[in-house]
Amino acid sequence: MFIIDRFEGEMAVIEHRDRTFNFPRYLLPPEAKEGQALSFSVTIDQATTKQRRAKVERLLDELVEE
């Protein structure tokens, strides 16, 4: 379970078990309040990952050619 402990400027301090971490406030729903429980879902963006890898490979190829 993740709990919004407090807000510090542009960051939300999130509590998870016995740890806290900062999380950008703009990524939370606008109605988020201290004390509310959060759930997260993380997915991998395969298309963007593929594009980034291709870009890095092109840059490395350019470096090797020089």
Buried (B, 14 or more C-beta within 10 A) or exposed (E): EBBBBEBEEEBBBBBEEEEEEEBEBEEBEEEEEEEEEBEEEEEEEEEEEEEEEEEEEEEEEEEEEE
